[in-house]
Amino acid sequence: MKKLLSISSFATLALLWCCGGKDNPEPATSQAPADITIGHESLDVPQEGGTFTLTVTAPSRPSLSGLPEWITYKDGTYKDYKITYDLTISVNESADERSATLIVSAGTLGKTVTVKQAGFVKPSLNIDATLINAQASREAGNVYSFLRENAGVRVLSGVQSGDTANNNDRSEALYSLTGKHPALVSYDFIFLQYSPTPESWSWKVDYGDISAAREQWQKNGLVSYMWHWNVPTSQEAWEKGKAGDFEGYGFYSDKTGFSIVNALTSGTWENDFLLQDIEKVAGYLKLLQEEGIPVLWRPLHEAAGNYNVYGTNGAWFWWGRGGADPCKQLWKLLRDKLEGEYGLNNLIWVWTLDATRGAESEYASWYPGNDLVDIVGVDIYENDTEAKSRQYTAAVDLSGGHKMVTISECGNIPDPAKFLPAGQTWSWFLPWNLDASEYTCNTDNYWKQLMSSSLVYTRESMPSLK
């Protein structure tokens, strides 16, 4: 009798184990509902996302579909005609609200749930509505308006041209890696003294060849030029330069004795050289204007912020070595010459400060003024991709918020998914090169992430601003 009882008890336990531990497709504990009911017909989700529950009552085990990539869910247990889903909604990296319609189905029955997620709050801006040049070309005005409209919403990808600094090789390298070209390419008049090189030379540079900039602009990309301004260290070096020997030229302060103070003084050889170089660069910029190509023009970069790099009264570059006032005078001279004398109306003037920690108190004394600057740039070289609050605040405060700000140069690229939600309105980022061994955060995967982000303009996603 005991043996029979044990067998019976084992069978009962086995039956309970088989039936009690899994979902009941059709629970028998209560009457089945005739329709689907949902705890929330809509969900309003904050920008930062999170985990949310969705409870569904249905006559049979329901399914959930229609989920976009930014919503995932964890299945629940279907019991007594009810099931609760855990929805995980990712951070909305855009300033735009996004929405999705989820579909709950059970047999022939169906209901929908609308999920709406807020975007990050676009900061309130007081950026000047127009360029400082009242005669600016239509194309330059279009570029400025586009950048202003996107400030705090999206950022442009960029890259610095390498080798002769007058080509699109790095742009094409990015395309090979990511399938997208950068929205902005920056070229450099660093080899102005050589241009054009003799036909007999194997290494060639000719800024009269604007094919790279033309291609970038025609395909809806933006064009920038900077100027590592090489100067002779002495009058003798200049005379040799006229004969094609430029060994005595340089732009670093510790490589040339060229005096900015003398260069701003009429009757000196330095002034003669300066004016001839301005005329030469104006000729090349005019070729761009003649083809309707606007230029984000960034001369005299990094003067502010590194004045004491080489000791007292020492800066990276000769145009900063004389102190703030001569540098500002040279900036104004450049504008007066290029716009006033040479009639260049395709320039958008980008003034660049260096982000040296502790130099913020010096920035204001170096700033040419809101009437002479369109955009304030900051060159940032740090070992991470975090938002750059110190540099951003300094750049914005400099103009009282009247000028757009941009990461005019960088090593490792600050992440737009971090700095835009933080209210930082950088217009573009522009790494100095594509060498991941030097800028280790800029991995292939990080580049692919950036160039596929909805926060980042590539050349392929740019509108025509012609």
Secondary structure, 3 states (H helix, E strand, C coil): CHHHHHHHHHHHHHHHHHHHCCCCCCCCCCCCCCCCEECCCEEEECCCCEEEEEEEECCCCCEEECCCCCEEEECCCCECCEEEEEEEECCCCCCCCEEEEEEEEECCEEEEEEEEECCCCCCCCCCCCCCCCCCCCHHHHHHHHHHHHHCCCCEEEEEECCCCCCCCHHHHHHHHHHCCCECEEEEECCCHHHCCCCCCCCCCCCCCCCHHHHHHHHCCCEEEEECCCCEECCHHHHHHHHCCCCCCEECEHHHCCCCHHHHCCCCCHHHHHHHHHHHHHHHHHHHHHHCCCCEEEECCCCCECCCECCCCCECCEHHHHCCHHHHHHHHHHHHHHHHHHCCCCCEEEEEEEECCCCCHHHHHHHCCCCCCCCEEEEEECCCCCCCCHHHHHHHHHHCCCCCEEEEEEECCCCCHHHHCCCCCCCCEEEECCCCCCCCCCCCHHHHHHHHHCCCEEEHHHCCCCC
